[in-house]
Amino acid sequence: MINDLVTDQRVNKSCLALQKAGYEVLLVGREQRKSPPMDERPYASHRMKLLFEKGPLFYAEYNIRLFFFLLFHRANLLLSNDLDTILPNWFISRLKGCKMVFDSHEYFTETPELVNRPKVQRVWKRIEGFVVPKLDEMITVCDSIADLFREKYSVKCHVIRNIPPRKALPQKGDKLALGLPADKHLLILQGSGINIQRGAEELVQAMTLLDDCFLMIIGGGDVLPILKQMVEEQKITDRVRFLPRMPYQQMMAYTQLAELGFCLDKDTNLNYRFSLPNKLFDFIQAGVPIVASHLTEIEKIIRQYDIGTFIENHEPKTIAATIKEALADTDRLAIWKQHLAIAAQELCWENEEQRLLEIYSRYS
């Protein structure tokens, strides 16, 4: 894995599933200068400290370091999380004759960071086109992305959605103890990828029109410096609070306090169009109704269970009006809450894990 491992719940759940399948697990990632310490886990982990933290030199350094790390460590099965770790895993699997599973957490080559950089995008597409057709099977996060891989490379592609466990909720946080206002509607935007083109800027602008609301932004991402500047310039520091990335249990204590959660990604690239983000399922498990944009996989879940509503565009006035309408309709909120309880029973990691264990059992 190319991130610092601390908050990546999908990777953690995959490691725990591998343990259940009988494997001795070693999780490999990197440690950044500002990375939180690793929490205690029932499997081993190793984080590499790199000279570079971003850009092409970072990717080159990490992949070279990962190659030699894997070369000198024994493994029967390699799990490559996302395209940016696939090359060293592929070469080592061929050199050592061990098996490899590729888990694509997103449609990497169509992320906004690459769509607007065609030369860099071509490099990653070539890597994808070199390795993926050679795989017998792979894993990804939703039906739409699985269909893209199947059509493009004729590879068998399993869908394992990134859903939290059913019984993982901590005790709900206390507003007073957490320094949150008791007299305002609490809203939440969370995630480790609060990035451009995900509606965060427009949501913050909408807060200028919502004096009875308080927005919690929890996590990390490249748009956060812009958001913080906007909050200062708009003089709404009393309506928006930024909280850093934190362990899942701690984050969910905040999440459960929210009256609405947001999935506002824009349909600007295939990766966002077909995204099925962790936060959607976090909101479901926490019983928080959702306000979302019209994206294929997200809309399918929300409409199937009737657990939220949609914005018709990303204008701040539209977002603010949608929030006001949702909060004012208490009967509808109550229905959403009832349906969220049903969805939480069905959309849980316990069900997804069974399918994942079936895949891993074929490699043992």
N, C-alpha and C positions, 0 to 999 in steps of 0.2 A: 504494500500500500504506500502511496506517495505522500500522504498527509501525516500529521503527528499522532494519529491513532486515538487521541483522547476522547473525542466526541463522536467518532464514526460508529453509530449503533449497528449499521448493517454488517460491518466487518466484525464487530464484537459478537453479534449473533451467529455469524458464520463460523467463527472460531469455536463457540460453545457447541454448535451443531457437529462440527468435526470431532470434538471431544466425545460427544455422545456416539458418534460413529466408530469410536475406538482409536482415533489418532492422538498422538502426542503433538501438541500445537506450539509453533513458534511464530508469532506475528511480527513482521518486519515493517518499519516505517522510518520516519525521520523526526528529528528533534530540532525545532526552530528556536531562535533566541527567545521568543516570547511564548513558547509552548508551556502549558500547564504541566505539572507532574502527572505521570500515569497513575491512575487509581489501581488498587489491588485487584488482580484478576486471577482466575484459577488456571491460567495458561501463561507460558513464557512470552515475553516480548523483547524486541531489540529496536532501539531508535538510533539512527545514524545522524551524527552532526556533520553538516555539509558546509563547504566554503561559500557556496552560493545559495540564495533562498528564492530566486525567481529567474525567469528568462531561460534562453536556450542552454546556457552553461549549467544552470541548476538541473535541468532535465538530463543533460549529458552526464553530469557528475553522478546524479542519483542512479541512473541506469547502469553506469559502469561499476559503481560501488555495489549495487545490488547483484550484478552478475558475479563479481568475485566473492561476495558474501555467500551466495547460493552455491558457488563452485566448491567452496570449502566446508559446506555443511550438508550432512546426509538428509535426504528427503525421499519419501515414497510417493508423495503427492504434493504438487505445487498449486496454490490458489492465487491467480493473478487478478487483483482487483483493479479494474479499469484499464483502458488502452495504454496509459502512460507507464505501466509496469509490465506490459505483455512481452516485449522483446527479450529481456534477460530471462524471464521465466520460460519462454519458448526455447531459447537456445540451450538453457541448462537442462530442460526436459529431454531435448534431443541428445545432448552430450552424455547425460547420465542414464538415459533410457527410462526415466521415471514419468509418471502420469501428470497431467496438468489440466486444471479447470480454469476457464476464463469467465469472470463475473463482471459484466459491463453495467455499471451503476447509472449510466446515462448514455445518450447517443453522442459520444465524445467529439466526433469530427464535425458536428453541427452546433456546438456550443457557441455563444456570441463572441467569446474570446478568440475563436478561430474563424468564424464566418467572415469577419471583417479583416482578416489577415490571410489572404488566399495562398501565399507562398508557404506559410507555416501550416495551413490547413492541408495543403497537398502532401507535406511530409507525413503528417499523421494518417492521412488517407492511404498513403503507400504502405505504412506500417500495418494498418488494419487489413488492407488488401493482401499483404504478404502472409500474415499469420492466420486470420480468421477462416479462410477457405480450407486450411489444412486441419482445422479442428473437427473432431467427430461431433461434439456438442458443446454448448455454452449456456450461460445463464444471463438473464437480464431482468429488468424491474417492472415491465408492463407489456401488455399485448401489442401495442402499436410499435414499440421499438423492436420487440421480438420479430414482428412481421417484416420490418425493414431489413434485419439481418438475414432472415430466411429468404427473402426475395433476392437480395443482393448477392449472397454467398452460398445459398442452398445448404446452410448449416442447421442442424437440429438445435433449436433455441428454446430453453425452458424459461418460464416466468416465475420468479420468486419475488413477490412484492416486499417492499421494505416497511414492514408493519411492526409496531412494538408489541411486546407480550401483553396478554390480557390482565395479568395480576401484578404489573410493575409499578402501579401508581403509588407515590408516597402520600403522606398526609398533606391535605391541602394547606397551603401557606396561610399565614395570618397577615392581613393587610397592614395592620398597625406595626407589627414586628418587622415587616419588609419595607416599611416606609411608603406605602401606597395609599392614595387618598380613598377614604371611605365614602365620599359623597359624589364620586364620579363613576361613569361606566368604564370598566377596564377593557381595553382592547390589546391584542397581542400580535406581533410579527416576530417569528423566530426562525432560526436555522443557521447552519454553518456557511451557507452560500447566499448571503443577502447581497446580491450583485446587481449590476446594471441590467436594465430591461426586465426587472422583476416587480415593478410597480411600487417600490418602496418610496421613491421620491414623491410620487403623486399622493401616496397615503399620508406622508408627512405634511404635504401642502394642504391636504383635506383637513388636517387637524386644526388649521387656522379657523375653520368654520364649525368646529365642534367643541365649544367651551365647556360642555358637560361631560367630556370624555377624556380619558388618559391612556396613552399608547405606550406599551412596553415593547421595546425592540431588543431581543435577546439573541446574541450570537456573533458571527463574524461575516466579513465579506468586503469586496472592494468598493462598495458604494457608501460604507459607513462614514468616512470622513466628509463626504458631500452632505449626507443626512445631518450630521452634527452641525455643520456650518449653516444649513438651512434652518435648523431649529433655533440657532442663535440669532440669525438675521431676522427671522419671523417673530422673534420674542415669544416663543411658545415652550420655553424650558419647563413651565409648570404643567404642560400637557403631554410631554414626551420624555421618556427616560430610556437611556441606553444601558444595557447590562451585558457584560462580557460572556463569551462562551463559558459554559459551566457543565458539570456532570449532569447526566440525563435526569436523575432523580431530583436534583436541586432545581433544574429548569422546570420540570413538570409541577413542582409545588407552586410556581408562578402561573404556569399555563392554566391550571384548574381554576384560578381566580378570574380568568377572563370571561367576558360575555360574548365576545366575537373574536375569531381568529382569521387570518388573512392568507390567501394563496392568490397573488395578483400577477403572476408571470404574464409576460406579453407574448403574443404569437408572432415573434420575430425570427424564429429559427425552428428547425425540426426538433431540436432537443427540448426546447421549452414547450412546443406544441404538444409533445407526447409525454411531458414530464408527469411523474406521480410522486411528489416530494414527501419526504419523511414527515414534515410538519402536518400534512393533511391527516395522516393516521395518528399523529400525536394529539391533534385536536379531537379526533374521534374518541380515542381512549380517555381523554380528559373530559369528555362531554361538552365540548365547546362548539357551538354552531359556527359555520364557516361562511365567509364572504369570499368569492372567487371570481376569476375571469373565466371566459368561455374557452377552456382548453380541453381537448378530447378526453383524456383519461380522468382528469379531475372532475369534469362535468358528469361523466358516466357514474362515478361513485356518489356524488352529491345528489343527483337526480334519482338514482336507484333507491337510496335510503331516505330521501327528502330530509336533509340535515343542514340546509343552508340556502344561500341565495347568491345572485351573480351581479356583477357590475356590467353595464352595457358598453362602457368605454372607460378609458383611463383618465378622463378629466377629473381634477380634484373635486369639482362641484358635484359630479356624478357619484364619486366615491362617498363623499360626505352625505349626499341625499340617500344613498343606499343604506348607509350605516344608520342614519336617523330613522328611516322607515323600518329597518329590522328591529331596532331597539324599542320602537314605539308599539310594535305589534306583539304584545306579551303572550297572546294566545298562540301565535305562530311560533314564538320562541319556545314555549312549553312543548309544542308538538315536536319541534326539532330535537329538544332535549330527550324526549321519549324515544325518538327514532335513533338518536346517537347511542343510547344504551343497547339497542338491538344490534346496531352496526358494530359496536365495540366487541360484542360476543362473537360475531362472525369474522370480522376483519382483525385478526390477531395473529401474532407470530407463531403461536402454538399450531395453528392450521398450516401456515406456510412452511414451518420447519419440517413437517412430515414429508412434504414433497422434496425438500432439500436433502433430507436424510436418505430418501430413496435414490437420489442422484449419487451421493457420496458412497452409498453401499456398493455401487458398481465398481468403485475404484479400490476397495479394500481387499 
